[in-house]
């Protein structure tokens, strides 16, 4: 797979774990948990399709991370000025072509998992699977990289929220529950906020590299408003579900996550230097994980 540039105490396995960015995997797991909760709410939860959806989602997330690592480097988006967590290609930990091959291998594994899901769910899963795999690459790769044209936030909201939740529910229920749409909005909003924090931190370096993310276009104040608005939308969803769709009152347990969400919100609204946002990335990921677990469980307790 290519030679490593040695770093003190870093093994090949540790290098690949670093490249996979395990802290981001809550963004792939939480929507599957919620989608399974939607299926359970309708009495049609199924273990094997849910497990396959989880594995497929995790693989596509890892492939996206590897693609970002590779394409941001070759496009010049990652430089020594970058403040965020280490990118293995830019840091010289793994050669670019090695990371690219890792991305392709991960997408192949996701495709194989998708074969089973297509067998279970039919042609709609073909469309969902192919679109998800394509966007994993096109997010930062291809002739029109989504992230470089301010479309990254929309991509995350649609694919990690609406598509992931509803696709997971569909392979178990074999129909499209309307609850999945509302739950998908909640997860899409929260998971998009992981990207919002990342892009808010990188506004200065992205702007210099010509990476016109939505954060670069909105500016610091506009991106702060986006983060707060998305967080608000997510916490409004469970009460709306209880009132309009007869969701179990257990779903209101998600409101217990509000205190957990205040820490990253304060950082986003009050930071003065990009480095101050580094903890907000992990804190926002924890909000996604806990909120997703409580919403999925609350829907299942019907």
C-alpha positions as CSV (number, residue, x, y, z in Angstrom):
1,X,0.0,0.0,0.0
2,X,3.0,2.3,-0.1
3,X,5.6,3.5,2.3
4,X,5.0,5.5,5.4
5,X,6.8,8.6,6.3
6,X,7.9,7.6,9.8
7,X,6.8,9.6,12.8
8,X,8.0,8.9,16.3
9,X,5.8,6.1,17.9
10,X,3.4,6.0,15.0
11,X,2.7,2.5,13.5
12,X,1.0,1.8,10.1
13,X,-2.2,0.8,11.9
14,X,-2.2,4.0,13.9
15,X,-1.7,6.0,10.7
16,X,-4.8,4.4,9.1
17,X,-6.8,4.9,12.2
18,X,-5.8,8.6,12.2
19,X,-6.7,8.8,8.5
20,X,-10.2,7.3,9.2
21,X,-10.9,10.0,11.8
22,X,-12.8,7.8,14.3
23,X,-14.2,10.9,16.1
24,X,-16.3,11.7,13.0
25,X,-18.0,8.3,12.9
26,X,-20.8,9.3,15.2
27,X,-22.1,11.2,12.1
28,X,-22.5,7.9,10.4
29,X,-23.8,5.8,13.3
30,X,-26.3,8.2,14.8
31,X,-28.7,8.4,11.8
32,X,-28.8,4.6,11.5
33,X,-29.8,4.4,15.2
34,X,-32.5,7.0,14.6
35,X,-33.7,5.3,11.4
36,X,-33.9,2.0,13.3
37,X,-35.9,3.8,16.0
38,X,-38.3,5.0,13.3
39,X,-38.7,1.4,12.1
40,X,-39.3,0.2,15.6
41,X,-41.9,2.9,16.1
42,X,-43.8,1.2,13.3
43,X,-43.2,-2.3,14.6
44,X,-41.0,-3.4,11.7
45,X,-37.4,-3.1,13.1
46,X,-35.1,-5.8,11.6
47,X,-31.6,-6.6,13.0
48,X,-29.7,-7.7,9.9
49,X,-30.7,-4.8,7.6
50,X,-30.1,-2.4,10.5
51,X,-26.6,-3.8,11.1
52,X,-25.8,-3.8,7.3
53,X,-27.0,-0.1,7.1
54,X,-24.7,0.7,10.0
55,X,-21.6,-1.0,8.5
56,X,-22.3,0.6,5.1
57,X,-22.8,4.0,6.6
58,X,-19.5,3.8,8.6
59,X,-17.6,2.6,5.5
60,X,-18.9,5.5,3.4
61,X,-18.0,8.0,6.2
62,X,-14.4,6.6,6.3
63,X,-14.2,6.7,2.5
64,X,-15.3,10.4,2.6
65,X,-12.7,11.2,5.2
66,X,-10.0,9.5,3.1
67,X,-11.2,11.3,0.0
68,X,-11.1,14.7,1.8
69,X,-7.6,14.0,3.0
70,X,-6.4,13.2,-0.5
71,X,-8.2,15.7,-2.6
72,X,-7.8,18.6,-0.2
73,X,-4.0,18.0,-0.4
74,X,-3.7,17.6,-4.1
75,X,-5.9,20.7,-4.7
76,X,-3.8,22.8,-2.3
77,X,-6.6,23.2,0.3
78,X,-4.5,21.7,3.1
79,X,-1.4,23.6,4.0
80,X,0.9,23.9,7.0
81,X,-1.3,26.9,8.1
82,X,-4.3,24.6,8.8
83,X,-5.4,24.7,12.4
84,X,-7.5,21.5,12.7
85,X,-6.6,17.9,13.4
86,X,-3.8,16.3,11.4
87,X,-4.4,15.3,7.8
88,X,-2.2,12.3,7.1
89,X,-1.5,13.3,3.5
90,X,-0.6,16.9,4.2
91,X,1.5,15.8,7.2
92,X,3.4,13.2,5.1
93,X,2.3,10.3,7.3
94,X,0.9,8.4,4.3
95,X,1.7,9.0,0.6
96,X,-1.2,10.5,-1.4
97,X,-1.6,7.5,-3.7
98,X,-1.8,5.2,-0.7
99,X,-4.6,7.2,0.8
100,X,-6.4,7.2,-2.6
101,X,-6.1,3.4,-2.8
102,X,-7.5,3.2,0.7
103,X,-10.4,5.3,-0.3
104,X,-11.2,3.0,-3.3
105,X,-10.9,-0.1,-1.2
106,X,-13.3,1.3,1.4
107,X,-15.8,2.2,-1.3
108,X,-15.5,-1.3,-2.7
109,X,-16.3,-2.7,0.8
110,X,-19.3,-0.4,1.0
111,X,-20.5,-1.5,-2.4
112,X,-20.4,-5.2,-1.2
113,X,-22.5,-4.3,1.8
114,X,-24.8,-2.4,-0.5
115,X,-25.5,-5.6,-2.6
116,X,-27.2,-7.1,0.5
117,X,-29.1,-4.0,1.2
118,X,-30.3,-3.8,-2.4
119,X,-31.4,-7.5,-2.1
120,X,-33.5,-6.5,0.9
121,X,-34.7,-3.1,-0.2
122,X,-34.8,-3.2,-4.0
123,X,-34.1,-0.4,-6.5
124,X,-34.5,2.6,-4.2
125,X,-31.4,1.4,-2.3
126,X,-29.5,1.2,-5.6
127,X,-30.1,5.0,-6.1
128,X,-29.3,5.8,-2.5
129,X,-26.2,3.7,-2.4
130,X,-24.7,4.9,-5.7
131,X,-25.5,8.6,-4.9
132,X,-23.9,8.3,-1.5
133,X,-20.8,6.6,-2.8
134,X,-20.4,9.2,-5.6
135,X,-20.8,12.1,-3.2
136,X,-18.2,10.6,-0.9
137,X,-15.7,11.4,-3.7
138,X,-17.4,14.4,-5.2
139,X,-17.5,16.2,-1.9
140,X,-13.9,17.4,-2.4
141,X,-13.0,15.5,-5.7
142,X,-14.1,15.6,-9.3
143,X,-14.5,18.6,-11.7
144,X,-17.0,20.4,-9.4
145,X,-16.1,19.6,-5.7
146,X,-19.2,20.3,-3.6
147,X,-17.2,21.6,-0.6
148,X,-15.3,24.1,-2.7
149,X,-18.5,25.6,-4.1
150,X,-20.4,26.2,-0.8
151,X,-22.6,23.0,-1.2
152,X,-21.0,20.9,1.6
153,X,-23.5,21.8,4.2
154,X,-26.4,20.9,1.9
155,X,-24.7,17.6,1.1
156,X,-24.3,16.7,4.7
157,X,-27.8,17.7,5.6
158,X,-29.3,15.6,2.8
159,X,-27.1,12.5,2.9
160,X,-26.3,12.2,6.7
161,X,-29.8,13.4,7.7
162,X,-32.6,12.7,5.3
163,X,-31.1,9.9,3.2
164,X,-29.3,8.0,6.1
165,X,-32.3,8.0,8.4
166,X,-35.0,7.3,5.8
167,X,-32.8,4.7,4.0
168,X,-32.2,2.9,7.2
169,X,-35.9,2.9,8.0
170,X,-36.8,1.8,4.5
171,X,-34.7,-1.3,4.4
172,X,-36.5,-2.5,7.5
173,X,-40.0,-1.2,6.9
174,X,-40.2,-1.5,3.1
175,X,-42.0,1.8,3.0
176,X,-41.1,5.5,3.6
177,X,-42.4,6.5,7.1
178,X,-43.2,10.2,7.3
179,X,-41.6,10.1,10.8
180,X,-38.3,9.5,9.0
181,X,-38.5,12.8,7.3
182,X,-38.9,14.7,10.5
183,X,-36.3,12.7,12.3
184,X,-34.0,13.1,9.3
185,X,-34.3,16.9,9.6
186,X,-33.1,16.7,13.2
187,X,-30.1,14.5,12.5
188,X,-29.2,16.5,9.4
189,X,-29.2,19.7,11.3
190,X,-27.0,18.4,14.1
191,X,-24.5,16.6,11.9
192,X,-24.2,19.6,9.6
193,X,-23.1,21.5,12.7
194,X,-20.0,19.3,12.9
195,X,-19.1,20.6,9.4
196,X,-20.1,24.1,10.3
197,X,-17.6,24.1,13.3
198,X,-14.9,22.7,11.1
199,X,-15.4,25.2,8.3
200,X,-15.8,28.1,10.7
201,X,-12.4,27.3,12.2
202,X,-10.9,27.1,8.7
203,X,-12.4,30.3,7.2
204,X,-9.0,32.1,6.9
205,X,-7.0,29.2,5.4
206,X,-9.9,28.0,3.1
207,X,-10.3,31.6,1.8
208,X,-6.6,31.8,0.9
209,X,-6.8,28.4,-0.8
210,X,-9.8,29.3,-2.9
211,X,-12.0,26.9,-1.0
212,X,-15.4,28.7,-1.1
213,X,-17.2,26.9,1.7
214,X,-20.5,28.2,2.9
215,X,-18.7,29.5,6.0
216,X,-16.3,31.5,3.7
217,X,-19.3,32.9,1.9
218,X,-21.3,33.7,5.0
219,X,-18.4,35.0,7.1
220,X,-17.9,34.5,10.8
221,X,-21.1,36.1,12.0
222,X,-23.3,34.4,9.4
223,X,-21.8,31.0,10.2
224,X,-22.4,31.6,13.9
225,X,-26.1,32.2,13.1
226,X,-26.2,29.1,11.0
227,X,-24.8,27.0,13.8
228,X,-27.3,28.3,16.4
229,X,-30.2,28.0,13.9
230,X,-29.4,24.3,13.1
231,X,-29.1,23.5,16.8
232,X,-32.4,25.1,17.5
233,X,-34.1,23.2,14.7
234,X,-32.9,19.9,16.1
235,X,-34.3,20.5,19.5
236,X,-37.6,21.6,18.2
237,X,-38.1,18.4,16.3
238,X,-39.1,16.0,19.2
239,X,-41.9,18.3,20.5
240,X,-43.2,18.7,17.0
241,X,-43.1,15.0,16.5
242,X,-45.0,14.4,19.8
243,X,-47.7,16.9,18.9
244,X,-48.1,16.2,15.2
245,X,-47.1,12.5,14.7
246,X,-47.9,11.0,18.1
247,X,-44.3,10.2,18.8
248,X,-43.8,8.7,22.3
249,X,-43.1,11.2,25.0
250,X,-39.9,9.4,25.6
251,X,-38.5,11.3,22.6
252,X,-38.6,14.4,24.7
253,X,-35.6,13.0,26.6
254,X,-33.6,14.5,23.8
255,X,-34.1,17.9,25.5
256,X,-31.8,16.6,28.3
257,X,-29.0,17.1,25.7
258,X,-29.6,20.9,25.7
259,X,-27.0,21.5,28.5
260,X,-24.5,19.4,26.6
261,X,-25.1,21.6,23.6
262,X,-24.4,24.9,25.4
263,X,-20.7,24.4,25.6
264,X,-20.0,24.2,21.8
265,X,-22.6,26.9,21.2
266,X,-20.8,29.3,23.6
267,X,-17.5,28.5,21.9
268,X,-18.9,29.2,18.4
269,X,-20.6,32.4,19.5
270,X,-17.7,33.7,21.6
271,X,-14.4,32.6,20.0
272,X,-11.8,35.1,18.9
273,X,-9.1,32.7,17.5
274,X,-9.7,29.6,15.3
275,X,-7.8,27.4,17.8
276,X,-10.5,28.1,20.4
277,X,-12.9,26.1,18.2
278,X,-10.9,22.8,18.4
279,X,-12.8,21.4,21.4
280,X,-16.2,22.4,19.8
281,X,-15.7,19.8,17.1
282,X,-15.7,16.9,19.6
283,X,-18.4,18.5,21.8
284,X,-20.7,18.8,18.8
285,X,-20.0,15.2,17.9
286,X,-21.0,14.2,21.4
287,X,-24.2,16.1,21.1
288,X,-24.9,14.1,17.8
289,X,-24.2,10.8,19.5
290,X,-26.2,11.4,22.7
291,X,-29.1,13.0,20.9
292,X,-29.3,10.3,18.3
293,X,-29.2,7.5,20.9
294,X,-32.0,9.2,22.9
295,X,-34.2,9.9,19.9
296,X,-33.8,6.4,18.5
297,X,-34.5,4.8,21.8
298,X,-37.4,7.2,22.5
299,X,-39.0,6.2,19.1
300,X,-38.5,2.5,19.9
301,X,-40.3,2.8,23.3
302,X,-43.8,3.0,21.8
